[in-house]
């Protein structure tokens, strides 16, 4: 008697041939989307009719796979944020690649749990860790872990530093009983997830000192040293300094060598938030800008930003493996017991270095990306986005209607439209003009920048992270900025406001 192809209650297809054909159609459609993406708008707002479709109640009966696919193509794909598009220049989002997408498909089919146990997917993650160790010049026995992103990686950096300051007993006795007033330090331009890490670690946001930055956006070392001295004199315990390798607003890189020296002198854990900038180590032209990162005690970064790995693929690497292990390891209960042989071998497991027991196979798409493209090509891609940023900055400098608002350190350019009048005019009017201009650019579908505020001035922020972007997209952004800016200046409301400043 033949063996049934599926078990009762199984969710496998009744018709594998039909499922295979539908899967090929789905793959072809998403490949077509990527191949022809320049013909689409970067972003467009979703109509109310589309949004209402996603407010339907829980379906009791299923639908055909092809029907769900059709809904994706009609109602989801056209209204995504658009970071795969070369005209996306808003937030620090990578564009993804076909290689990474296909690897993610394989990982989903395998459905491996990377929390632990003895299987080769963990060896893949371990190999990526070894590549990271080589890239940053860390000791061969350093530890590391894939995470959702740098927000979680920076939290782990705070927790590792907390263990270093208070010992592993803080995990059982708590911060309130052991903390002698721990304080940490970072740049005033640091990402908000550092403060969130202090919050989630039970240390409090008020215990994080925001150190002023200099004209280049770097943390001021003299101000940092003074802040540490003041806190020690007040009976507090400095324990952590967080340097930034690529601030999200302007791309500035702190003096990492100077921070490392101060951290050693003051006995502080030196953590680097390298969310996107750490990957500049792959470019021989840019790596010297990160000198001192090899001295860090821990580094947080994302493969899903500048390296173009599909979301999500964050990472942390920690110099002191045993310290990292003491921060998280637990083997309580028979369910997580370990053995020398069988599937329970291979201890310590990844779950001993972080909070997640269940973890996806993020390493595979990263492994594929590095294996297929190689470090040299990836480094060249990273360097090219910085070249595009310099091209944009040069064009801005040559255009009287535009004003550059910050030095271009890496691949982020901040500027504003000032019209044809004196840029020292009414700042409120300039801010209103540029706020409207950012939205107009996004709604045009031509280019999608974001915004920030620098020294009280509203800035159009262009973050060039997409490997598909070219001079063509930069020039299209500038043409649209000038055309829309002139239109806004000529509109009745803006004209009256501007007229009052002349």
C-alpha positions in Angstrom: 0.0 0.0 0.0 1.6 3.4 -1.0 2.6 5.8 1.8 0.4 8.9 1.9 2.2 12.0 0.6 1.0 14.1 3.5 0.0 13.2 7.0 -3.5 14.0 8.3 -3.6 17.6 9.4 -0.4 18.5 7.6 -0.1 21.9 6.0 1.9 20.7 3.1 0.4 21.1 -0.4 -2.1 18.6 -1.7 -0.6 19.2 -5.1 3.1 19.7 -5.0 3.3 20.4 -8.8 0.8 23.2 -8.6 2.5 24.6 -5.5 5.8 24.5 -7.3 4.3 26.4 -10.3 2.8 29.0 -8.1 6.1 29.4 -6.2 7.9 30.0 -9.5 5.3 32.7 -10.4 5.9 34.4 -7.1 9.6 34.3 -7.5 9.4 35.7 -11.0 7.1 38.5 -9.9 9.5 39.7 -7.2 12.4 39.4 -9.5 10.5 41.5 -12.1 9.8 44.1 -9.4 13.5 44.4 -8.6 14.7 44.4 -12.2 12.2 47.1 -13.2 12.2 49.1 -9.9 13.5 52.3 -11.5 10.3 52.5 -13.5 8.2 52.7 -10.2 7.8 55.6 -7.8 10.0 55.5 -4.8 7.0 55.8 -2.5 3.4 56.5 -2.8 0.7 56.9 -0.1 -1.7 54.0 0.3 -5.4 54.8 -0.6 -8.0 54.4 2.1 -9.6 51.6 0.1 -6.4 49.6 0.3 -5.9 50.2 4.0 -9.5 49.0 4.7 -8.7 45.6 3.2 -6.3 45.1 6.1 -9.0 45.7 8.7 -10.9 42.6 7.8 -11.6 40.1 10.7 -9.8 36.8 11.3 -10.4 34.5 8.3 -12.0 31.2 9.3 -11.5 29.5 6.0 -8.3 29.8 4.0 -7.9 31.0 0.4 -5.8 29.8 -2.5 -2.1 30.7 -2.4 -2.5 32.5 -5.7 -5.2 34.7 -4.3 -3.0 35.7 -1.3 -0.1 36.4 -3.8 -2.4 38.6 -5.9 -3.3 40.6 -2.8 0.4 41.1 -2.1 1.1 42.3 -5.6 -1.9 44.7 -5.7 -2.1 46.0 -2.2 1.2 45.5 -0.4 4.1 45.7 -2.9 3.2 49.1 -4.4 2.8 50.8 -1.0 6.0 49.7 0.8 8.5 52.3 2.1 10.5 51.8 -1.0 14.0 51.3 0.4 14.8 48.8 -2.5 14.4 51.8 -4.9 17.6 53.7 -5.9 15.8 56.9 -5.2 15.2 56.0 -1.6 17.5 58.4 0.4 15.7 58.7 3.6 16.5 56.6 6.6 19.5 54.3 7.1 18.1 51.4 5.2 19.9 49.0 2.9 18.4 48.1 -0.5 18.7 44.3 -0.2 20.0 42.1 -3.0 18.7 39.2 -5.1 21.4 37.0 -3.5 20.2 37.8 0.0 16.6 37.3 -1.0 17.2 33.9 -2.4 19.3 32.9 0.7 16.4 34.0 2.9 14.1 31.7 0.9 16.5 28.8 1.6 16.7 29.7 5.3 12.9 29.8 5.5 12.6 26.4 3.9 15.1 24.9 6.3 13.4 26.7 9.2 16.4 26.2 11.5 16.3 27.5 15.1 19.7 29.0 15.9 19.2 29.1 19.6 21.3 26.0 20.2 21.9 22.3 19.8 24.4 20.6 17.5 23.8 21.4 13.8 25.7 23.0 11.0 23.7 26.3 10.7 25.4 27.3 14.0 28.7 26.7 12.3 27.6 29.1 9.6 27.0 31.8 12.2 30.4 30.9 13.8 32.1 31.4 10.5 30.5 34.8 10.0 31.8 35.7 13.6 35.3 34.7 12.6 35.1 37.0 9.5 33.9 39.8 11.8 36.8 39.1 14.2 39.2 39.3 11.3 37.7 42.5 9.9 37.9 44.4 13.3 41.2 42.9 14.5 39.6 41.4 17.6 41.1 38.4 19.5 40.4 35.0 18.0 38.4 33.9 21.0 36.0 36.9 20.9 32.3 36.2 21.0 29.5 37.5 18.8 25.8 37.1 18.0 23.2 37.8 15.4 20.3 40.0 16.6 17.4 41.9 15.1 19.5 45.1 14.8 21.8 47.6 16.4 19.2 48.7 18.9 19.3 45.2 20.5 23.0 45.0 20.0 23.6 48.2 21.8 21.4 47.0 24.6 23.6 43.9 24.9 26.7 46.2 25.0 25.2 48.1 28.0 24.3 44.8 29.7 27.8 43.4 29.2 29.3 46.6 30.6 26.9 46.4 33.6 28.2 42.8 34.3 31.7 44.1 34.1 31.0 46.8 36.6 28.7 44.9 39.0 29.5 41.2 38.4 27.2 38.4 37.3 25.3 38.6 40.6 23.5 41.6 39.3 21.3 39.1 37.4 20.0 37.7 40.6 20.2 40.5 43.1 19.3 43.3 40.8 20.6 46.8 40.0 18.9 48.5 42.9 20.8 46.4 45.5 24.2 46.5 43.7 24.5 49.7 41.7 26.7 52.3 43.3 25.3 55.0 41.0 26.5 53.8 37.6 26.8 56.5 34.9 27.6 56.2 31.2 28.6 58.7 28.5 28.0 59.1 24.8 27.8 61.8 22.2 24.9 64.3 22.1 24.4 63.1 18.5 24.3 59.4 19.5 21.3 57.3 18.6 18.4 57.2 21.0 18.7 53.4 21.4 21.7 54.0 23.8 19.4 55.8 26.2 16.9 53.1 25.7 19.5 50.5 26.6 20.2 52.3 29.9 16.5 52.3 30.5 16.0 48.6 29.7 19.1 47.6 31.7 17.5 49.2 34.8 20.1 51.9 35.0 17.9 54.8 33.9 18.1 57.3 31.1 19.2 60.1 33.4 22.4 58.2 34.2 23.5 58.6 30.6 25.5 61.8 30.0 25.1 63.5 26.6 28.5 64.9 25.8 28.7 68.0 23.4 30.1 67.6 19.9 32.6 69.7 18.0 32.1 71.4 14.6 32.7 68.0 12.9 30.0 66.3 14.9 32.5 64.3 17.0 32.2 63.8 20.8 34.4 66.4 22.5 37.0 64.5 24.5 37.8 67.4 26.9 34.1 67.7 27.8 33.9 63.9 28.3 36.9 63.9 30.7 35.5 66.8 32.6 32.1 65.0 33.0 33.8 61.8 34.2 35.7 63.8 36.8 32.6 65.6 38.0 30.7 62.4 38.4 33.6 60.7 40.3 33.8 63.7 42.7 30.0 63.4 43.3 30.5 59.8 44.4 29.1 58.2 41.3 30.7 55.3 39.3 31.4 55.9 35.6 31.3 52.5 33.9 30.7 52.9 30.2 31.5 55.2 27.3 29.8 54.7 23.9 31.5 56.0 20.8 29.7 56.4 17.5 31.1 55.2 14.2 28.7 57.1 11.9 26.0 59.2 13.5 22.6 58.9 12.0 22.1 62.6 11.4 25.4 63.5 9.6 27.6 60.3 9.5 30.2 61.8 11.9 32.8 59.4 13.4 34.0 59.9 17.0 37.7 59.9 17.8 37.7 56.2 18.6 41.4 56.1 19.4 41.0 59.0 21.9 38.0 57.4 23.4 39.8 54.1 23.8 42.7 55.8 25.7 40.3 57.6 28.0 38.3 54.4 28.6 41.5 52.6 29.6 42.6 55.5 31.8 39.2 55.7 33.6 38.5 52.0 33.7 35.4 52.2 31.5 33.9 49.7 29.2 34.4 51.1 25.6 31.5 50.2 23.4 31.1 51.4 19.8 27.8 51.9 18.1 28.8 51.2 14.5 25.3 50.6 13.2 26.2 51.4 9.7 29.6 53.0 9.8 31.5 50.0 11.1 31.1 48.3 7.7 33.4 51.0 6.3 36.2 48.7 7.5 35.6 46.8 4.2 36.8 49.8 2.2 40.6 50.3 2.2 39.9 54.0 1.5 37.5 54.4 4.4 38.9 52.0 7.0 41.5 54.5 8.3 38.7 56.7 9.4 37.7 54.1 11.9 41.1 53.8 13.5 40.7 52.8 17.1 37.6 50.6 16.6 39.9 47.6 17.0 40.5 48.8 20.6 36.8 48.6 21.5 35.5 46.2 24.2 32.3 45.6 22.1 30.9 46.7 18.7 27.3 46.8 17.6 26.5 47.0 13.9 24.0 45.9 11.2 24.6 43.8 8.1 21.2 45.0 6.8 22.3 48.6 6.3 25.5 49.3 4.3 26.1 45.6 3.5 22.7 45.3 1.8 21.7 42.0 3.6 17.9 41.8 3.7 16.3 42.7 7.0 16.9 41.8 9.7 20.6 41.1 10.5 22.1 43.0 13.4 25.3 41.8 15.2 27.4 42.4 18.2 31.0 41.3 18.8 32.5 41.3 22.3 36.2 41.2 23.1 35.9 39.3 26.4 34.0 36.0 25.6 33.8 35.0 29.2 32.3 38.3 30.3 29.7 38.1 27.5 28.9 34.5 28.6 28.5 35.6 32.3 26.0 38.2 31.2 23.5 35.8 29.7 24.4 32.1 30.2 21.8 29.9 31.9 21.3 26.2 31.8 18.5 25.8 34.3 16.0 23.0 33.7 16.3 19.7 32.0 14.9 21.1 28.7 18.2 23.0 28.1 20.6 20.4 29.5 23.7 19.8 27.5 25.6 16.7 26.5 28.9 15.6 25.0 27.2 13.8 22.1 23.9 13.9 20.2 21.8 17.0 19.5 22.4 18.5 22.9 26.2 18.8 22.3 28.0 21.9 21.1 27.7 24.0 24.3 27.8 26.9 24.9 25.0 27.7 22.5 24.1 31.1 20.9 21.3 31.4 23.4 24.0 31.6 26.1 25.2 34.9 24.7 21.9 36.7 24.3 18.3 36.9 25.4 16.7 34.8 22.6 16.2 31.1 22.8 14.4 31.0 19.5 16.5 32.6 16.8 16.2 32.6 13.0 18.9 31.7 10.6 20.0 35.3 9.9 23.5 34.1 9.3 22.7 32.4 6.0 21.7 35.5 4.0 24.8 37.3 5.5 27.0 34.3 4.7 25.7 34.2 1.1 26.2 37.9 0.7 29.8 37.8 1.7 30.6 34.6 -0.1 29.0 35.6 -3.4 30.2 39.2 -3.6 33.4 39.1 -1.6 34.9 41.7 0.7 36.5 43.7 -2.1 33.4 44.2 -4.1 31.3 45.0 -1.0 34.0 47.5 0.1 33.9 49.1 -3.3 30.1 49.5 -3.2 30.4 51.2 0.2 33.1 53.6 -1.0 31.0 54.4 -4.1 28.0 55.6 -2.0 30.5 58.0 -0.3 31.6 59.2 -3.7 27.9 59.9 -4.5 27.6 61.9 -1.3 30.6 64.1 -2.3 29.1 64.6 -5.7 25.8 65.8 -4.1 27.7 68.1 -1.7 29.6 69.6 -4.6 26.4 70.2 -6.6 24.8 71.8 -3.5 27.8 74.1 -3.2 27.5 75.2 -6.8 23.8 76.0 -6.4 23.0 79.4 -4.8 19.4 78.3 -3.8 20.8 75.4 -1.7 22.9 75.5 1.5 25.0 72.6 2.9 24.4 72.3 6.7 27.0 69.9 7.9 30.4 68.5 6.8 30.0 65.3 4.7 31.8 62.6 6.6 30.7 59.4 4.9 27.5 59.0 2.9 25.0 61.4 4.5 24.3 64.9 3.2 22.3 67.5 5.1 21.2 70.6 3.3 18.3 73.0 2.9 16.6 75.1 0.2 17.1 78.8 0.9 15.5 80.3 -2.2 17.1 83.3 -3.8 17.2 85.4 -0.7 19.6 85.7 2.1 20.0 82.5 4.1 20.3 84.5 7.3 16.6 85.5 6.9 13.8 84.3 9.0 14.6 80.7 10.3 11.0 79.8 10.9 10.2 80.6 7.3 13.1 78.5 6.1 12.1 75.6 8.3 8.5 75.8 7.0 9.7 75.8 3.5 12.0 72.8 3.9 9.5 70.8 5.9 7.0 71.2 3.1 9.7 70.5 0.6 10.7 67.1 2.2 7.0 66.0 2.0 6.7 67.2 -1.5 9.8 65.3 -2.6 8.5 62.1 -1.0 5.0 62.4 -2.5 6.5 63.2 -5.9 7.8 59.6 -6.1 11.1 60.9 -7.6 13.2 60.8 -4.5 12.6 60.1 -0.8 14.9 62.0 1.6 14.3 62.3 5.3 15.0 65.2 7.6 16.8 66.2 10.8 17.5 69.3 12.9 21.1 70.6 13.1 21.8 73.4 15.5 18.2 74.4 15.5 17.9 74.4 11.7 15.6 72.0 9.8 17.6 70.0 7.3 16.8 67.8 4.3 18.8 64.7 5.0 20.0 62.4 2.2 21.3 59.0 3.3 22.9 57.2 0.4 22.9 53.5 1.4 21.3 51.8 -1.7 23.8 50.0 -3.9 21.5 50.7 -6.8 21.7 54.5 -6.5 23.8 56.4 -9.1 24.5 59.9 -10.3 21.3 59.7 -12.2 19.3 59.5 -9.0 21.3 62.3 -7.3 20.7 64.6 -10.2 17.0 63.7 -10.2 16.8 64.6 -6.5 18.4 68.0 -7.1 16.3 68.8 -10.1 13.1 67.9 -8.1 14.3 69.9 -5.1 14.9 73.0 -7.1 11.6 72.7 -9.1 9.5 72.0 -6.0 11.3 74.5 -3.9 10.7 77.3 -6.5 7.0 76.2 -6.7 6.7 76.4 -2.9 8.4 79.8 -2.7 6.1 81.1 -5.4 2.9 79.8 -3.7 0.8 82.4 -2.0 1.4 81.4 1.6 5.2 80.9 1.3 5.5 84.0 -0.8 3.9 86.2 1.8 6.1 84.7 4.5 9.3 85.2 2.5 8.4 88.7 1.4 8.3 89.7 5.0 12.0 88.8 5.3 13.2 90.8 2.3 
